[in-house]
Amino acid sequence: MEANPSYDFSFLETIREVNGYVLIYEMYVDRIRLNGLRVIRGSKTIPMNVDGQPRKISLYVAYNRDKRSDSIGLKELQLTSLVGE
């Protein structure tokens, strides 16, 4: 899959709150702007083993680079308003 600069993901900047989880997977774009995102509540999560331990994941970012080219893929994830506990 090749990057397509004509995709418009600007609507993502308007998201303020997510009740479940955020999954960013196989996105072959340079940048994803989630600057307005403040809270990921995690009422639904992604079950996953991390270091052999079961975890519930609310934000998962993986496999966002084209294996055929280092120049195609996610280079920046902007989460400037996200706060943690």
N, CA, C and O atoms as CSV, one atom per row, in Angstrom:
chain,resi,resn,atom,element,x,y,z
A,1,MET,N,N,0.843,-1.179,0.000
A,1,MET,CA,C,0.000,0.000,0.000
A,1,MET,C,C,0.885,1.237,0.000
A,1,MET,O,O,1.852,1.308,0.759
A,2,GLU,N,N,0.570,2.195,-0.829
A,2,GLU,CA,C,1.354,3.426,-0.891
A,2,GLU,C,C,0.611,4.566,-0.224
A,2,GLU,O,O,-0.618,4.581,-0.166
A,3,ALA,N,N,1.373,5.509,0.275
A,3,ALA,CA,C,0.773,6.693,0.894
A,3,ALA,C,C,-0.001,7.481,-0.148
A,3,ALA,O,O,0.439,7.625,-1.288
A,4,ASN,N,N,-1.150,7.986,0.251
A,4,ASN,CA,C,-1.973,8.782,-0.641
A,4,ASN,C,C,-2.196,10.143,0.010
A,4,ASN,O,O,-2.999,10.265,0.936
A,5,PRO,N,N,-1.492,11.163,-0.466
A,5,PRO,CA,C,-1.605,12.487,0.161
A,5,PRO,C,C,-2.981,13.121,0.005
A,5,PRO,O,O,-3.250,14.151,0.623
A,6,SER,N,N,-3.862,12.532,-0.807
A,6,SER,CA,C,-5.185,13.126,-1.006
A,6,SER,C,C,-6.161,12.748,0.114
A,6,SER,O,O,-7.245,13.325,0.199
A,7,TYR,N,N,-5.797,11.790,0.973
A,7,TYR,CA,C,-6.663,11.468,2.100
A,7,TYR,C,C,-6.727,12.649,3.051
A,7,TYR,O,O,-5.707,13.269,3.354
A,8,ASP,N,N,-7.919,12.955,3.518
A,8,ASP,CA,C,-8.108,14.084,4.430
A,8,ASP,C,C,-8.483,13.551,5.814
A,8,ASP,O,O,-9.615,13.121,6.038
A,9,PHE,N,N,-7.529,13.585,6.730
A,9,PHE,CA,C,-7.757,13.135,8.092
A,9,PHE,C,C,-7.933,14.301,9.056
A,9,PHE,O,O,-7.798,14.123,10.267
A,10,SER,N,N,-8.230,15.482,8.546
A,10,SER,CA,C,-8.333,16.671,9.393
A,10,SER,C,C,-9.454,16.555,10.434
A,10,SER,O,O,-9.399,17.220,11.468
A,11,PHE,N,N,-10.459,15.727,10.179
A,11,PHE,CA,C,-11.549,15.560,11.144
A,11,PHE,C,C,-11.037,14.977,12.463
A,11,PHE,O,O,-11.671,15.157,13.502
A,12,LEU,N,N,-9.901,14.282,12.432
A,12,LEU,CA,C,-9.353,13.700,13.658
A,12,LEU,C,C,-8.971,14.771,14.676
A,12,LEU,O,O,-8.976,14.515,15.880
A,13,GLU,N,N,-8.642,15.964,14.197
A,13,GLU,CA,C,-8.248,17.055,15.093
A,13,GLU,C,C,-9.403,17.540,15.959
A,13,GLU,O,O,-9.174,18.188,16.981
A,14,THR,N,N,-10.641,17.238,15.570
A,14,THR,CA,C,-11.808,17.703,16.323
A,14,THR,C,C,-12.216,16.737,17.431
A,14,THR,O,O,-13.064,17.076,18.255
A,15,ILE,N,N,-11.632,15.550,17.466
A,15,ILE,CA,C,-11.980,14.559,18.496
A,15,ILE,C,C,-11.406,15.002,19.834
A,15,ILE,O,O,-10.206,15.255,19.944
A,16,ARG,N,N,-12.259,15.099,20.853
A,16,ARG,CA,C,-11.842,15.537,22.178
A,16,ARG,C,C,-11.747,14.375,23.166
A,16,ARG,O,O,-10.885,14.361,24.045
A,17,GLU,N,N,-12.651,13.398,23.008
A,17,GLU,CA,C,-12.744,12.321,23.982
A,17,GLU,C,C,-13.111,11.018,23.274
A,17,GLU,O,O,-13.940,11.005,22.365
A,18,VAL,N,N,-12.482,9.928,23.703
A,18,VAL,CA,C,-12.795,8.597,23.194
A,18,VAL,C,C,-13.211,7.755,24.389
A,18,VAL,O,O,-12.480,7.688,25.377
A,19,ASN,N,N,-14.366,7.115,24.318
A,19,ASN,CA,C,-14.834,6.294,25.429
A,19,ASN,C,C,-14.161,4.923,25.455
A,19,ASN,O,O,-13.937,4.365,26.529
A,20,GLY,N,N,-13.842,4.387,24.302
A,20,GLY,CA,C,-13.233,3.067,24.216
A,20,GLY,C,C,-11.730,3.143,24.075
A,20,GLY,O,O,-11.033,3.569,24.996
A,21,TYR,N,N,-11.222,2.725,22.908
A,21,TYR,CA,C,-9.783,2.733,22.658
A,21,TYR,C,C,-9.474,3.376,21.316
A,21,TYR,O,O,-10.360,3.556,20.480
A,22,VAL,N,N,-8.214,3.718,21.123
A,22,VAL,CA,C,-7.726,4.281,19.859
A,22,VAL,C,C,-6.765,3.257,19.267
A,22,VAL,O,O,-5.793,2.865,19.913
A,23,LEU,N,N,-7.036,2.830,18.051
A,23,LEU,CA,C,-6.206,1.870,17.338
A,23,LEU,C,C,-5.703,2.522,16.059
A,23,LEU,O,O,-6.495,2.882,15.189
A,24,ILE,N,N,-4.395,2.674,15.943
A,24,ILE,CA,C,-3.786,3.235,14.740
A,24,ILE,C,C,-2.912,2.133,14.168
A,24,ILE,O,O,-1.842,1.837,14.700
A,25,TYR,N,N,-3.371,1.530,13.087
A,25,TYR,CA,C,-2.773,0.312,12.559
A,25,TYR,C,C,-2.723,0.394,11.035
A,25,TYR,O,O,-3.737,0.656,10.388
A,26,GLU,N,N,-1.559,0.174,10.474
A,26,GLU,CA,C,-1.340,0.203,9.021
A,26,GLU,C,C,-1.829,1.505,8.382
A,26,GLU,O,O,-2.558,1.497,7.390
A,27,MET,N,N,-1.410,2.608,8.971
A,27,MET,CA,C,-1.703,3.934,8.416
A,27,MET,C,C,-0.436,4.439,7.744
A,27,MET,O,O,0.522,4.803,8.426
A,28,TYR,N,N,-0.417,4.465,6.449
A,28,TYR,CA,C,0.775,4.842,5.697
A,28,TYR,C,C,0.739,6.320,5.318
A,28,TYR,O,O,0.843,6.685,4.147
A,29,VAL,N,N,0.592,7.142,6.327
A,29,VAL,CA,C,0.625,8.592,6.147
A,29,VAL,C,C,1.781,9.126,6.988
A,29,VAL,O,O,2.242,8.448,7.907
A,30,ASP,N,N,2.247,10.319,6.686
A,30,ASP,CA,C,3.379,10.892,7.420
A,30,ASP,C,C,3.005,11.304,8.843
A,30,ASP,O,O,3.794,11.138,9.773
A,31,ARG,N,N,1.800,11.839,9.002
A,31,ARG,CA,C,1.444,12.472,10.274
A,31,ARG,C,C,-0.031,12.249,10.568
A,31,ARG,O,O,-0.874,12.320,9.673
A,32,ILE,N,N,-0.328,11.980,11.820
A,32,ILE,CA,C,-1.711,11.923,12.285
A,32,ILE,C,C,-1.841,12.950,13.398
A,32,ILE,O,O,-1.120,12.904,14.395
A,33,ARG,N,N,-2.767,13.872,13.213
A,33,ARG,CA,C,-2.958,14.949,14.184
A,33,ARG,C,C,-4.179,14.651,15.053
A,33,ARG,O,O,-5.318,14.688,14.588
A,34,LEU,N,N,-3.917,14.359,16.303
A,34,LEU,CA,C,-4.967,14.178,17.297
A,34,LEU,C,C,-4.781,15.229,18.394
A,34,LEU,O,O,-4.894,14.934,19.584
A,35,ASN,N,N,-4.497,16.449,17.971
A,35,ASN,CA,C,-4.160,17.524,18.909
A,35,ASN,C,C,-5.280,17.878,19.875
A,35,ASN,O,O,-5.009,18.383,20.965
A,36,GLY,N,N,-6.511,17.632,19.509
A,36,GLY,CA,C,-7.621,17.957,20.393
A,36,GLY,C,C,-7.962,16.851,21.384
A,36,GLY,O,O,-8.714,17.082,22.330
A,37,LEU,N,N,-7.422,15.661,21.181
A,37,LEU,CA,C,-7.753,14.521,22.040
A,37,LEU,C,C,-7.215,14.746,23.447
A,37,LEU,O,O,-6.011,14.907,23.651
A,38,ARG,N,N,-8.132,14.755,24.414
A,38,ARG,CA,C,-7.741,15.008,25.803
A,38,ARG,C,C,-7.830,13.754,26.662
A,38,ARG,O,O,-7.031,13.567,27.580
A,39,VAL,N,N,-8.810,12.885,26.361
A,39,VAL,CA,C,-9.073,11.737,27.227
A,39,VAL,C,C,-9.358,10.495,26.391
A,39,VAL,O,O,-10.105,10.551,25.414
A,40,ILE,N,N,-8.760,9.379,26.783
A,40,ILE,CA,C,-9.140,8.063,26.280
A,40,ILE,C,C,-9.639,7.297,27.508
A,40,ILE,O,O,-8.841,6.887,28.351
A,41,ARG,N,N,-10.936,7.106,27.607
A,41,ARG,CA,C,-11.529,6.526,28.821
A,41,ARG,C,C,-11.241,5.029,28.965
A,41,ARG,O,O,-11.095,4.540,30.085
A,42,GLY,N,N,-11.159,4.309,27.875
A,42,GLY,CA,C,-10.841,2.885,27.956
A,42,GLY,C,C,-11.960,2.020,28.484
A,42,GLY,O,O,-11.696,0.985,29.095
A,43,SER,N,N,-13.226,2.417,28.264
A,43,SER,CA,C,-14.337,1.572,28.707
A,43,SER,C,C,-14.347,0.249,27.942
A,43,SER,O,O,-14.816,-0.765,28.460
A,44,LYS,N,N,-13.840,0.255,26.729
A,44,LYS,CA,C,-13.533,-0.957,25.961
A,44,LYS,C,C,-12.049,-0.889,25.650
A,44,LYS,O,O,-11.535,0.167,25.283
A,45,THR,N,N,-11.365,-2.001,25.794
A,45,THR,CA,C,-9.921,-2.025,25.584
A,45,THR,C,C,-9.541,-3.151,24.646
A,45,THR,O,O,-10.368,-3.989,24.286
A,46,ILE,N,N,-8.277,-3.158,24.256
A,46,ILE,CA,C,-7.729,-4.223,23.422
A,46,ILE,C,C,-6.952,-5.158,24.351
A,46,ILE,O,O,-5.968,-4.739,24.960
A,47,PRO,N,N,-7.384,-6.424,24.468
A,47,PRO,CA,C,-6.622,-7.348,25.323
A,47,PRO,C,C,-5.320,-7.739,24.631
A,47,PRO,O,O,-5.306,-8.040,23.437
A,48,MET,N,N,-4.222,-7.731,25.395
A,48,MET,CA,C,-2.923,-7.996,24.803
A,48,MET,C,C,-1.970,-8.504,25.874
A,48,MET,O,O,-2.102,-8.158,27.048
A,49,ASN,N,N,-1.013,-9.322,25.467
A,49,ASN,CA,C,0.056,-9.744,26.367
A,49,ASN,C,C,1.244,-8.820,26.171
A,49,ASN,O,O,1.722,-8.645,25.050
A,50,VAL,N,N,1.720,-8.231,27.253
A,50,VAL,CA,C,2.891,-7.355,27.233
A,50,VAL,C,C,3.895,-7.951,28.208
A,50,VAL,O,O,3.622,-8.063,29.403
A,51,ASP,N,N,5.048,-8.329,27.695
A,51,ASP,CA,C,6.082,-8.975,28.521
A,51,ASP,C,C,5.520,-10.177,29.270
A,51,ASP,O,O,5.866,-10.417,30.427
A,52,GLY,N,N,4.652,-10.927,28.601
A,52,GLY,CA,C,4.089,-12.134,29.199
A,52,GLY,C,C,2.955,-11.895,30.172
A,52,GLY,O,O,2.439,-12.844,30.762
A,53,GLN,N,N,2.555,-10.648,30.352
A,53,GLN,CA,C,1.478,-10.302,31.282
A,53,GLN,C,C,0.250,-9.815,30.510
A,53,GLN,O,O,0.386,-9.037,29.567
A,54,PRO,N,N,-0.946,-10.262,30.899
A,54,PRO,CA,C,-2.150,-9.760,30.230
A,54,PRO,C,C,-2.375,-8.286,30.577
A,54,PRO,O,O,-2.297,-7.885,31.738
A,55,ARG,N,N,-2.651,-7.507,29.561
A,55,ARG,CA,C,-2.897,-6.068,29.746
A,55,ARG,C,C,-4.155,-5.672,28.978
A,55,ARG,O,O,-4.583,-6.357,28.049
A,56,LYS,N,N,-4.722,-4.569,29.386
A,56,LYS,CA,C,-5.840,-3.954,28.673
A,56,LYS,C,C,-5.321,-2.645,28.112
A,56,LYS,O,O,-4.949,-1.746,28.866
A,57,ILE,N,N,-5.294,-2.532,26.796
A,57,ILE,CA,C,-4.674,-1.406,26.102
A,57,ILE,C,C,-5.749,-0.437,25.597
A,57,ILE,O,O,-6.741,-0.856,25.001
A,58,SER,N,N,-5.540,0.864,25.844
A,58,SER,CA,C,-6.465,1.892,25.375
A,58,SER,C,C,-5.933,2.657,24.169
A,58,SER,O,O,-6.708,3.260,23.426
A,59,LEU,N,N,-4.609,2.638,23.967
A,59,LEU,CA,C,-3.989,3.292,22.814
A,59,LEU,C,C,-2.967,2.328,22.229
A,59,LEU,O,O,-2.002,1.952,22.894
A,60,TYR,N,N,-3.188,1.928,20.975
A,60,TYR,CA,C,-2.296,0.974,20.326
A,60,TYR,C,C,-1.901,1.525,18.959
A,60,TYR,O,O,-2.753,1.806,18.116
A,61,VAL,N,N,-0.601,1.672,18.757
A,61,VAL,CA,C,-0.058,2.191,17.502
A,61,VAL,C,C,0.963,1.177,16.996
A,61,VAL,O,O,1.977,0.949,17.654
A,62,ALA,N,N,0.710,0.557,15.827
A,62,ALA,CA,C,1.623,-0.489,15.341
A,62,ALA,C,C,1.513,-0.660,13.832
A,62,ALA,O,O,0.489,-0.348,13.224
A,63,TYR,N,N,2.591,-1.163,13.244
A,63,TYR,CA,C,2.662,-1.542,11.832
A,63,TYR,C,C,2.231,-0.400,10.902
A,63,TYR,O,O,1.402,-0.586,10.012
A,64,ASN,N,N,2.798,0.757,11.124
A,64,ASN,CA,C,2.456,1.934,10.332
A,64,ASN,C,C,3.577,2.344,9.397
A,64,ASN,O,O,3.743,3.526,9.094
A,65,ARG,N,N,4.347,1.365,8.941
A,65,ARG,CA,C,5.439,1.615,8.004
A,65,ARG,C,C,5.361,0.575,6.899
A,65,ARG,O,O,5.141,-0.609,7.154
A,66,ASP,N,N,5.542,1.027,5.696
A,66,ASP,CA,C,5.571,0.119,4.551
A,66,ASP,C,C,6.897,-0.641,4.588
A,66,ASP,O,O,7.959,-0.020,4.606
A,67,LYS,N,N,6.851,-1.955,4.601
A,67,LYS,CA,C,8.053,-2.785,4.683
A,67,LYS,C,C,8.975,-2.600,3.483
A,67,LYS,O,O,10.173,-2.871,3.565
A,68,ARG,N,N,8.411,-2.138,2.369
A,68,ARG,CA,C,9.206,-1.981,1.143
A,68,ARG,C,C,9.951,-0.657,1.075
A,68,ARG,O,O,10.873,-0.507,0.273
A,69,SER,N,N,9.562,0.308,1.912
A,69,SER,CA,C,10.181,1.628,1.828
A,69,SER,C,C,10.160,2.323,3.182
A,69,SER,O,O,9.102,2.478,3.792
A,70,ASP,N,N,11.324,2.736,3.645
A,70,ASP,CA,C,11.404,3.469,4.909
A,70,ASP,C,C,10.796,4.861,4.818
A,70,ASP,O,O,10.515,5.479,5.845
A,71,SER,N,N,10.592,5.359,3.616
A,71,SER,CA,C,10.053,6.708,3.464
A,71,SER,C,C,8.524,6.743,3.500
A,71,SER,O,O,7.935,7.823,3.540
A,72,ILE,N,N,7.876,5.577,3.485
A,72,ILE,CA,C,6.414,5.532,3.508
A,72,ILE,C,C,5.957,5.002,4.854
A,72,ILE,O,O,6.232,3.857,5.214
A,73,GLY,N,N,5.256,5.850,5.592
A,73,GLY,CA,C,4.716,5.413,6.871
A,73,GLY,C,C,4.608,6.542,7.870
A,73,GLY,O,O,5.043,7.667,7.623
A,74,LEU,N,N,4.021,6.216,8.994
A,74,LEU,CA,C,3.782,7.192,10.041
A,74,LEU,C,C,5.091,7.645,10.672
A,74,LEU,O,O,5.875,6.833,11.163
A,75,LYS,N,N,5.308,8.939,10.651
A,75,LYS,CA,C,6.524,9.519,11.221
A,75,LYS,C,C,6.223,10.352,12.464
A,75,LYS,O,O,7.094,10.556,13.309
A,76,GLU,N,N,4.987,10.831,12.567
A,76,GLU,CA,C,4.648,11.702,13.690
A,76,GLU,C,C,3.199,11.486,14.108
A,76,GLU,O,O,2.287,11.497,13.282
A,77,LEU,N,N,3.010,11.291,15.413
A,77,LEU,CA,C,1.687,11.176,16.004
A,77,LEU,C,C,1.553,12.336,16.990
A,77,LEU,O,O,2.224,12.369,18.021
A,78,GLN,N,N,0.681,13.281,16.661
A,78,GLN,CA,C,0.537,14.480,17.483
A,78,GLN,C,C,-0.609,14.295,18.475
A,78,GLN,O,O,-1.776,14.192,18.099
A,79,LEU,N,N,-0.237,14.257,19.753
A,79,LEU,CA,C,-1.194,14.114,20.856
A,79,LEU,C,C,-0.910,15.179,21.904
A,79,LEU,O,O,-0.662,14.853,23.065
A,80,THR,N,N,-0.941,16.429,21.515
A,80,THR,CA,C,-0.469,17.513,22.383
A,80,THR,C,C,-1.382,17.799,23.573
A,80,THR,O,O,-0.928,18.395,24.551
A,81,SER,N,N,-2.659,17.394,23.523
A,81,SER,CA,C,-3.586,17.701,24.616
A,81,SER,C,C,-3.913,16.500,25.487
A,81,SER,O,O,-4.629,16.633,26.479
A,82,LEU,N,N,-3.402,15.336,25.134
A,82,LEU,CA,C,-3.700,14.120,25.899
A,82,LEU,C,C,-3.019,14.181,27.256
A,82,LEU,O,O,-1.812,14.410,27.339
A,83,VAL,N,N,-3.782,13.979,28.312
A,83,VAL,CA,C,-3.234,14.019,29.669
A,83,VAL,C,C,-3.307,12.631,30.275
A,83,VAL,O,O,-4.218,11.867,29.955
A,84,GLY,N,N,-2.375,12.294,31.136
A,84,GLY,CA,C,-2.360,10.994,31.794
A,84,GLY,C,C,-2.473,11.136,33.290
A,84,GLY,O,O,-2.364,12.228,33.848
A,85,GLU,N,N,-2.690,10.025,33.912
A,85,GLU,CA,C,-2.777,10.025,35.376
A,85,GLU,C,C,-1.513,9.478,35.968
A,85,GLU,O,O,-1.389,9.395,37.190
